């Protein structure tokens, strides 16, 4: 289903803080079938809380948790190529809807591959050589491939939303650095670790020079998975912490780069990996925290990592839906967003921004992944993942803080709440029940009442107002 929202309609989703004690609550709703997509609902009003509701969501902004960096996806080679190939008018419309915080959903986190992934038109690195050759001084290093369309699209996104956080990640170093001379599978040779660190440092510098500041860097996508038909590299924690502590961290520092490193960048089911890196005395000073994926384990692994190292952050950096899903795209992604952020994720990042209707481009790997937008020659379809991210990114800008809200449960209502730097509360609610759910939301001794259809997702927003209007 193609769902289009006029760009001007997004403006109705924003509001100015109110000072009246009869505070207005605004909301948008997306239904499971996308027949309504981020559709504004009639305003609700807080009133003194009285009586009991069978379902009550209590929001408590005195309990505060992680500060958010954003919500987004990966700008793969294929994504940038498709977006860049649109007509100028169509590209401007799509990019505005993706990234503009006032006229679109304001995506605020982009993961940028260093070289190719499976969602690329072909396989490449920034220093490819004929078989048998080496380049230990990186004399052939070049990002010319990305200058054609990846960098222009990234710059356009950053112009639309300067608050975007960029994270860079390699799927494989150049083949000549590896135990097997191929980008698909294999490991990094120990003697190539110093030049690999320099390769990553040069990549970050090249991105910065192109106008794309890199805030975070992971050193390997999914390091415990050995790929067969697309770029990938086995990288055990013992080698990762050595590369970071002995080479990469010092290289970044000598280059004057403020980029921080994220450990792991793989599934929830092996939290011991990031913990080993975070607890290494040589690597730890360069680490911002851990990056996790959704394809194995459960989100509570993030809390286990956080509890061991509350001084370090957690980022959910990849999750993709696809044709294998047995439930709606809306439910799948909404579960992820709520679960991840309730378990300390500072960002929720899905997989590819764009693919075509045949799930291309891809060069090996996932041929059934679902993007945020599907780009066809004559139309652009905004998929369920786009709207789920919009329920967060449009109302939870970078710098927002997660606050407490009770979540009745995965078989009932799931919730997560945030307060923005300007004092607006955003409560995200997912109805998992097979029937409509009527519920109350309480906050500072007042309440409003709402109803959600089965499988629907809603965001409720209200200004905190001056403290004198609250009933403590």
C-alpha positions in Angstrom: 0.0 0.0 0.0 1.3 3.4 -0.9 0.6 6.0 1.8 1.3 9.6 1.1 1.1 12.4 3.6 1.3 16.0 2.2 4.4 17.6 3.4 2.4 20.5 4.8 0.3 18.1 6.9 3.3 17.3 9.1 3.1 20.8 10.5 -0.1 20.1 12.4 1.8 17.6 14.5 3.8 20.3 16.2 2.6 22.6 18.9 3.7 25.3 21.3 3.7 24.7 25.1 0.6 25.6 26.9 0.5 27.2 30.4 -3.1 26.5 31.2 -3.8 23.8 33.9 -6.3 22.3 31.4 -3.5 20.9 29.3 -4.2 19.8 25.8 -2.8 16.4 24.6 -2.2 15.9 21.0 -1.8 12.6 19.3 -1.2 10.8 16.0 -2.2 7.2 15.2 -1.0 4.6 12.8 -3.2 1.5 12.2 -1.8 -2.0 11.5 -2.9 -1.9 7.9 -1.5 1.7 7.4 -5.0 2.9 6.3 -4.2 5.7 8.8 -0.6 6.6 9.0 0.5 9.1 11.6 -3.0 10.6 11.4 -3.8 13.4 13.8 -6.5 12.5 16.3 -8.9 15.0 18.1 -7.2 16.7 21.0 -7.6 15.2 24.5 -7.5 17.2 27.8 -6.0 16.3 31.2 -8.5 16.4 34.0 -8.1 15.6 37.7 -7.6 11.8 38.0 -10.6 10.0 39.6 -11.6 6.4 39.8 -9.8 3.5 38.4 -9.3 2.2 34.8 -8.7 -1.4 34.0 -5.7 -0.2 32.0 -3.7 2.7 33.3 -0.4 4.1 32.1 1.4 6.1 34.7 4.0 8.6 33.3 6.6 9.8 35.8 9.0 12.5 34.6 10.8 12.5 38.0 12.4 9.1 37.0 14.9 9.8 34.3 17.0 7.4 32.3 19.2 7.6 29.1 19.5 10.7 26.9 18.5 9.9 23.3 20.7 10.4 20.2 18.1 9.6 17.6 16.2 7.2 15.4 17.1 6.2 11.8 18.5 3.6 9.4 21.6 2.8 7.3 22.4 4.8 4.2 23.7 1.9 2.2 25.2 2.2 -1.2 22.0 0.9 -2.7 19.9 3.3 -0.7 21.9 6.3 -1.8 22.0 5.2 -5.4 18.2 4.8 -5.5 17.5 8.2 -3.8 20.1 10.0 -5.9 18.5 8.5 -9.1 15.1 10.1 -8.4 14.2 13.3 -10.3 15.2 16.4 -8.4 11.7 17.2 -7.4 10.9 13.6 -6.2 14.3 13.4 -4.4 13.6 16.6 -2.6 10.1 15.4 -1.5 11.4 12.0 -0.3 14.4 13.5 1.5 12.3 16.1 3.1 9.8 13.5 4.4 12.7 11.4 5.7 14.9 14.0 7.4 13.2 17.4 7.8 12.2 17.7 11.5 9.5 20.2 10.6 8.1 19.0 7.3 8.9 15.3 7.7 9.6 12.7 10.4 13.1 14.1 11.2 15.2 11.0 11.2 18.2 11.8 13.4 20.6 8.9 13.2 22.3 7.5 10.1 24.7 4.5 10.0 27.1 4.9 7.1 29.0 1.9 5.8 32.7 2.1 5.2 32.8 0.3 1.8 30.2 -2.1 0.6 27.6 -4.2 2.3 25.1 -6.8 1.1 22.7 -3.9 0.2 25.2 -2.6 -2.4 25.4 -2.7 -6.2 28.7 -4.5 -6.0 31.5 -5.3 -3.6 34.2 -2.7 -3.0 36.5 -1.2 -0.4 38.4 2.1 -0.4 41.7 0.4 -1.3 41.1 -2.5 -3.7 44.1 -4.0 -5.4 44.8 -6.8 -7.9 45.3 -10.2 -6.2 48.6 -10.6 -4.5 49.4 -6.9 -4.1 49.6 -5.1 -0.8 49.3 -1.4 0.2 50.7 -1.0 3.7 51.0 2.8 3.4 47.5 3.1 1.9 48.8 4.9 -1.2 45.8 3.8 -3.2 43.2 4.8 -0.6 40.3 6.6 -2.2 36.6 7.3 -1.5 35.9 8.2 -5.1 33.1 5.6 -5.3 31.2 7.4 -2.5 31.7 10.9 -4.0 29.3 10.1 -6.9 26.1 9.7 -4.9 26.6 8.6 -1.3 28.3 11.8 -0.1 25.8 14.1 -1.9 22.8 12.2 -0.4 24.4 12.3 3.1 25.1 16.0 2.8 21.5 16.6 1.7 20.2 14.7 4.7 22.5 16.7 7.1 21.4 20.0 5.5 17.7 19.0 6.2 18.5 18.0 9.7 21.9 19.2 11.1 21.2 17.3 14.3 21.7 13.9 12.6 24.3 11.6 14.3 26.4 9.7 11.9 27.9 6.3 12.8 30.4 4.6 10.4 30.9 0.9 10.1 33.0 -1.4 7.9 31.7 -4.8 6.7 35.2 -5.8 5.5 38.6 -4.3 5.2 40.3 -4.5 1.8 40.8 -8.2 0.8 44.6 -7.9 1.0 44.4 -7.3 4.8 42.7 -10.6 5.4 43.6 -14.2 6.1 41.9 -15.2 2.8 42.3 -12.7 0.0 38.5 -12.0 -0.3 36.2 -9.5 1.3 33.7 -12.3 1.9 34.5 -14.1 5.2 37.9 -14.6 6.7 39.6 -12.6 9.4 42.1 -9.7 9.7 45.7 -10.9 9.7 47.5 -9.9 12.9 50.2 -8.1 11.0 47.6 -6.1 9.2 46.0 -4.7 12.4 48.0 -1.4 12.3 47.2 -0.6 8.7 43.5 -1.6 9.3 43.4 1.0 12.1 44.9 3.5 9.7 42.3 2.6 7.1 39.5 3.3 9.5 41.1 6.6 10.6 41.5 7.6 6.9 37.9 6.7 6.2 36.6 8.9 9.1 38.9 11.8 7.9 37.6 11.4 4.3 34.0 11.5 5.6 34.7 14.6 7.6 36.4 16.3 4.7 33.3 15.5 2.6 31.2 17.4 5.2 30.0 14.3 7.0 31.1 14.4 10.7 31.4 10.9 12.2 30.4 10.8 15.9 30.6 7.1 16.3 32.6 4.2 14.7 32.4 0.5 15.1 35.2 -1.6 13.8 33.3 -4.5 12.3 29.7 -5.2 11.4 28.5 -8.5 13.0 31.9 -9.7 13.9 30.8 -13.2 14.9 29.2 -14.0 11.6 31.4 -15.3 8.7 29.7 -14.3 5.5 29.8 -16.4 2.3 28.5 -14.2 -0.5 28.9 -10.6 0.7 31.5 -8.6 2.7 32.1 -9.8 6.2 34.9 -10.5 8.7 35.3 -12.7 11.7 36.7 -10.5 14.5 36.9 -12.0 18.0 36.7 -9.7 21.1 40.4 -10.5 21.9 41.4 -9.1 18.5 38.9 -6.2 18.6 40.2 -4.9 21.9 43.8 -5.1 20.7 43.1 -3.2 17.5 41.2 -0.5 19.5 43.6 -0.1 22.4 46.9 -0.5 20.6 46.2 1.1 17.2 42.8 2.6 16.4 42.1 4.6 19.5 45.6 6.2 19.5 45.4 6.8 15.7 42.1 8.7 16.1 43.5 10.7 18.9 46.7 11.6 17.0 44.5 12.7 14.1 42.6 15.1 16.3 39.3 13.3 15.7 36.6 13.3 18.4 35.0 10.1 17.0 34.2 7.6 19.7 34.2 3.8 19.2 31.3 1.4 19.8 32.0 -2.2 20.7 30.5 -5.3 19.1 27.8 -4.2 16.6 26.1 -7.6 16.6 23.3 -9.5 18.2 21.9 -9.4 21.7 22.8 -13.1 22.3 26.5 -12.5 23.1 26.7 -9.7 25.6 30.0 -11.1 26.9 31.7 -9.8 23.7 31.1 -6.0 24.3 31.7 -6.5 28.0 35.2 -8.0 27.3 36.0 -5.0 25.1 34.6 -2.4 27.5 36.6 -4.0 30.4 39.9 -4.0 28.6 42.1 -1.2 30.2 43.7 -0.2 26.9 40.5 -0.1 24.8 38.1 1.4 27.4 39.3 5.0 27.2 38.3 5.1 23.6 34.9 3.5 23.9 31.5 5.3 24.0 29.7 2.0 24.7 28.1 -0.9 22.8 26.2 -1.4 19.6 23.6 -4.2 19.4 21.5 -5.9 16.7 18.2 -7.7 17.0 18.6 -11.0 15.1 19.4 -13.1 18.2 18.7 -13.0 21.9 16.5 -10.3 23.5 16.7 -6.6 24.4 17.2 -7.2 28.1 20.8 -8.0 27.2 21.2 -4.3 26.8 20.2 -3.8 30.4 22.7 -6.4 31.6 25.4 -4.6 29.8 24.2 -1.2 31.1 24.1 -2.5 34.7 27.8 -3.6 34.4 28.9 -0.4 32.8 26.3 2.4 33.5 28.9 5.0 32.4 28.9 3.6 28.9 26.0 4.0 26.4 23.9 1.4 24.4 22.9 1.9 20.8 20.5 -0.4 18.8 22.3 -0.1 15.5 20.6 -2.7 13.2 17.3 -4.5 12.8 15.5 -5.3 9.6 12.1 -6.7 8.8 11.3 -8.5 5.7 9.1 -11.0 3.9 9.9 -13.6 6.6 7.8 -11.6 9.2 4.7 -13.4 10.4 3.2 -10.3 12.0 2.7 -6.8 10.5 5.6 -4.5 9.9 4.1 -2.1 12.3 4.0 -4.5 15.2 7.5 -5.9 14.5 9.2 -2.5 14.4 7.1 -1.0 17.2 8.0 -3.9 19.5 11.7 -3.2 18.7 11.5 0.5 19.3 9.8 0.2 22.7 11.8 -2.8 23.9 15.1 -1.3 22.9 14.6 2.1 24.4 13.1 0.6 27.6 16.4 -1.3 27.8 18.7 1.7 27.6 19.1 2.2 23.8 20.1 5.7 23.0 19.2 5.2 19.4 17.1 2.8 17.3 18.5 2.2 13.9 16.9 0.0 11.2 18.6 -1.5 8.2 18.4 0.0 4.7 16.8 3.4 4.0 15.7 2.4 0.5 15.3 -0.6 -1.8 13.3 -1.2 -5.0 10.2 -3.4 -5.3 12.4 -6.5 -5.9 14.4 -5.8 -2.7 17.4 -4.6 -4.8 20.1 -3.5 -5.0 21.8 -6.3 -3.1 24.9 -8.2 -3.8 24.5 -11.4 -1.8 23.1 -11.5 1.7 19.6 -10.3 2.3 17.3 -10.5 -0.8 14.1 -10.1 1.2 14.8 -7.2 3.6 12.3 -4.4 4.0 13.4 -0.8 3.7 11.9 2.4 5.1 10.9 3.4 1.6 10.5 1.4 -1.6 11.6 3.3 -4.7 10.0 2.3 -8.0 10.3 4.2 -11.3 7.0 5.8 -10.9 6.2 5.9 -7.2 7.7 5.9 -3.7 6.1 3.7 -1.1 6.5 4.6 2.6 6.5 1.4 4.5 5.4 0.6 8.1 8.9 1.0 9.4 9.0 4.6 8.2 5.9 5.4 10.2 7.0 3.6 13.4 10.3 5.5 13.4 8.3 8.7 12.7 6.2 8.1 15.9 9.5 8.5 17.7 11.8 10.7 15.6 9.2 13.4 15.0 8.5 13.9 18.7 11.7 12.7 20.4 14.5 15.0 19.1 18.1 14.3 20.0 18.8 15.3 23.6 15.4 14.0 24.9 15.4 11.9 28.0 13.6 8.7 28.5 11.3 9.0 31.5 9.3 6.3 33.4 6.0 4.8 32.2 4.6 1.5 33.2 4.1 -1.0 30.3 1.2 -3.4 31.0 2.8 -6.0 28.7 3.4 -7.5 25.3 0.0 -9.1 25.3 -1.7 -5.8 26.3 -0.2 -2.3 25.9 3.5 -1.5 25.4 4.7 2.0 26.2 7.7 4.2 26.4 7.9 7.9 27.3 10.4 10.7 26.8 10.8 14.4 27.6 12.3 16.7 25.1 14.9 19.4 25.9 12.1 22.0 25.5 9.8 20.3 28.0 7.4 18.3 25.8 6.5 14.8 26.9 6.0 12.1 24.2 4.3 8.9 25.2 4.4 6.0 22.6 1.7 3.3 23.1 1.3 0.1 21.1 -1.9 -2.0 21.4 -1.0 -5.6 21.2 -4.5 -6.9 22.0 -6.8 -8.4 19.3 -9.5 -6.0 20.4 -9.7 -2.2 21.0 -8.0 -1.0 24.2 -9.4 1.7 26.4 -7.0 3.1 28.9 -6.1 6.1 31.1 -2.8 8.0 31.2 -2.0 9.6 34.5 0.6 12.3 35.1 1.0 14.5 38.2 -2.4 13.7 39.6 -4.3 14.2 36.3 -5.4 11.9 33.6 -6.7 11.7 30.1 -8.5 8.7 28.5 -8.0 7.2 25.0 -8.8 4.2 22.9 -6.5 2.4 20.5 -7.6 -0.1 17.8 -6.0 -3.6 17.7 -2.4 -3.4 16.5 -2.4 0.4 16.4 0.5 2.6 17.4 0.0 6.1 18.9 2.1 9.0 20.1 0.6 11.3 22.7 2.4 14.7 23.3 1.9 17.4 25.9 3.9 20.3 27.3 5.0 20.0 30.9 4.1 23.6 31.5 5.2 25.6 34.5 5.6 23.6 37.7 2.8 25.6 39.3 0.2 23.9 37.0 1.2 20.4 38.2 -0.6 18.6 41.1 2.3 17.0 42.9 
